[in-house]
Amino acid sequence: MMDDPEIRALLARLARPHPSGGQVIERAALLAAGADFPDVIAWITAHAGAPETASGSAPALGLHGTRIADGGSPAPRAPQRYVLPSGALTSGSTSA
């Protein structure tokens, strides 16, 4: 189980600027870091972070498009990125 300072340090290291003014963290980077993923996601949501919403829908064409076009509904995808508001990674931030 990770504590608050460890999670902050991990996210500060992995985060990149987001156009909203906050920070964005890639899900793949969190998984690759070997962090306790559920604890980190819980911390992100507790600090006003949210999964980034996808813009638009994936086209039904391409390598796997026939599966979707054949009547099978696409499986829900896990968020690829998480966005934290500005200031969420500063040590004094305790917003919930």
C-alpha positions as CSV (number, residue, x, y, z in Angstrom):
1,M,0.0,0.0,0.0
2,M,1.4,3.4,-1.1
3,D,1.1,6.4,1.2
4,D,0.3,10.0,0.1
5,P,4.0,11.3,-0.4
6,E,4.9,8.2,-2.4
7,I,1.9,8.6,-4.7
8,R,2.6,12.4,-5.1
9,A,6.2,11.7,-6.0
10,L,5.2,9.0,-8.5
11,L,2.6,11.2,-10.2
12,A,4.9,14.3,-10.2
13,R,7.5,12.2,-12.0
14,L,5.0,10.7,-14.6
15,A,2.7,13.8,-15.1
16,R,2.9,16.0,-18.2
17,P,1.2,19.3,-18.8
18,H,-2.4,19.2,-20.0
19,P,-4.1,21.9,-22.1
20,S,-6.6,22.4,-19.3
21,G,-3.8,23.8,-17.1
22,G,-3.6,20.7,-15.0
23,Q,-1.5,17.5,-15.4
24,V,-2.1,14.3,-17.3
25,I,-0.8,10.9,-16.5
26,E,-0.9,8.0,-18.9
27,R,-2.5,4.8,-17.6
28,A,0.3,2.7,-19.3
29,A,3.0,4.7,-17.4
30,L,1.3,4.0,-14.1
31,L,1.1,0.3,-14.9
32,A,4.7,0.2,-16.1
33,A,5.9,2.0,-13.0
34,G,4.8,-1.0,-11.0
35,A,2.8,1.1,-8.6
36,D,-0.2,-0.1,-6.6
37,F,-2.6,0.9,-9.4
38,P,-5.8,0.8,-7.4
39,D,-4.3,3.0,-4.6
40,V,-3.0,5.5,-7.2
41,I,-6.3,5.7,-9.1
42,A,-8.2,6.2,-5.7
43,W,-5.7,9.0,-4.9
44,I,-6.3,10.6,-8.3
45,T,-10.1,10.6,-7.9
46,A,-9.9,11.8,-4.3
47,H,-7.9,14.8,-5.5
48,A,-10.5,15.9,-8.2
49,G,-8.7,13.9,-11.0
50,A,-10.8,12.2,-13.6
51,P,-10.3,9.9,-16.6
52,E,-9.8,11.9,-19.8
53,T,-12.8,11.7,-22.0
54,A,-12.2,10.4,-25.5
55,S,-13.0,12.8,-28.3
56,G,-15.3,11.2,-30.8
57,S,-15.7,7.4,-31.3
58,A,-13.4,5.0,-33.0
59,P,-14.2,4.3,-36.6
60,A,-15.8,0.9,-37.4
61,L,-13.2,0.3,-40.2
62,G,-9.8,-1.2,-39.9
63,L,-8.3,-4.4,-38.5
64,H,-11.1,-5.1,-35.9
65,G,-13.9,-3.1,-37.6
66,T,-15.6,-6.2,-38.9
67,R,-16.2,-7.5,-35.3
68,I,-18.0,-4.3,-34.5
69,A,-19.9,-4.1,-37.8
70,D,-21.0,-7.8,-37.4
71,G,-23.3,-6.8,-34.5
72,G,-20.9,-7.3,-31.6
73,S,-20.7,-4.3,-29.4
74,P,-17.2,-3.1,-28.6
75,A,-16.1,-3.8,-25.0
76,P,-15.8,-0.7,-22.8
77,R,-12.2,0.5,-22.8
78,A,-10.3,1.5,-19.7
79,P,-9.4,5.2,-19.7
80,Q,-6.0,5.8,-21.3
81,R,-5.2,8.9,-19.4
82,Y,-6.1,10.6,-16.1
83,V,-6.2,14.4,-15.7
84,L,-5.5,16.2,-12.5
85,P,-6.5,19.8,-11.9
86,S,-3.8,22.5,-11.5
87,G,-2.1,22.3,-8.1
88,A,-3.2,18.8,-7.2
89,L,0.4,17.6,-7.0
90,T,1.6,20.3,-4.7
91,S,2.4,19.0,-1.2
92,G,-0.2,21.2,0.4
93,S,-3.1,20.1,-1.7
94,T,-5.8,18.3,0.2
95,S,-8.8,18.8,-2.0
96,A,-11.2,15.8,-2.1
